Amino acid sequence: MNIILGIGISFLAVYCVVMLAVIFKSKYPFKNFLFCALFGILLIFAVNFTSKFTGVSIPVNLYTLLCGGAAGPAGVILILMLNIILV
């Protein structure tokens, strides 16, 4: 399980670096970063809202909100994958 967690964290770190590089090369970097962060946080709440139908939920705490905010939708997908694999 530690190998899977390490791969997931490595993927998240590489994704964050690439995402920040793309955002800062755009014309409006702050606006793009805020949009991506807001979309990731809203996606966490959307997953929890549909948990009655899907049976999949994400605990809302500081770490999941930071991951969803920093990495956007890819961070939420990573949280879901790690939640399914590790639990």
C-alpha positions in Angstrom: 0.0 0.0 0.0 2.9 2.4 0.6 4.0 2.0 -3.0 0.6 3.0 -4.3 0.5 6.0 -1.9 4.0 7.1 -3.0 3.0 6.8 -6.7 -0.2 8.9 -6.0 1.7 11.6 -4.2 4.4 11.7 -6.9 1.7 12.0 -9.6 0.1 14.8 -7.6 3.4 16.7 -7.2 4.3 16.4 -10.9 0.7 17.5 -11.9 0.9 20.5 -9.6 4.2 21.6 -11.1 2.9 21.2 -14.6 -0.4 23.0 -13.8 1.4 25.9 -12.2 3.7 26.2 -15.2 0.7 26.3 -17.6 -1.2 28.7 -15.4 1.6 31.2 -15.1 2.2 31.1 -18.9 -1.4 32.1 -19.5 -2.6 35.7 -19.9 -4.5 35.7 -16.6 -2.6 33.4 -14.2 -4.4 34.4 -11.0 -7.8 34.1 -12.5 -7.0 30.6 -14.0 -5.6 29.4 -10.7 -8.6 30.6 -8.7 -11.0 29.0 -11.3 -9.1 25.6 -11.1 -9.0 25.7 -7.3 -12.7 26.6 -7.0 -13.7 23.9 -9.4 -11.7 21.3 -7.5 -13.3 22.3 -4.1 -16.8 22.3 -5.7 -16.1 18.9 -7.2 -15.4 17.5 -3.7 -18.8 18.7 -2.5 -20.4 17.4 -5.7 -18.9 13.9 -5.0 -20.3 14.1 -1.4 -23.7 15.3 -2.7 -24.0 12.3 -5.0 -22.7 9.8 -2.4 -26.2 8.6 -1.7 -26.5 7.3 -5.2 -22.9 6.2 -5.9 -21.7 5.1 -2.4 -18.5 7.0 -2.8 -17.7 9.9 -0.5 -14.7 12.0 0.3 -14.2 13.2 3.9 -14.2 17.0 4.0 -11.2 18.1 6.0 -8.2 20.5 5.5 -6.1 18.0 3.6 -8.7 17.1 1.0 -9.7 20.7 0.5 -6.1 21.7 0.0 -5.5 18.9 -2.4 -8.7 19.7 -4.3 -7.8 23.4 -4.3 -4.2 23.0 -5.3 -4.6 20.3 -8.0 -8.1 20.9 -9.1 -10.1 18.0 -10.6 -7.0 15.8 -10.9 -6.5 16.1 -7.2 -10.1 15.1 -6.5 -9.7 12.1 -8.8 -6.5 11.2 -7.0 -8.2 11.4 -3.6 -11.0 9.1 -5.0 -8.5 6.6 -6.3 -6.5 6.5 -3.1 -9.8 6.3 -1.1 -10.9 3.3 -3.1 -7.4 1.6 -3.0 -6.6 2.2 0.6 -10.0 1.7 2.2 
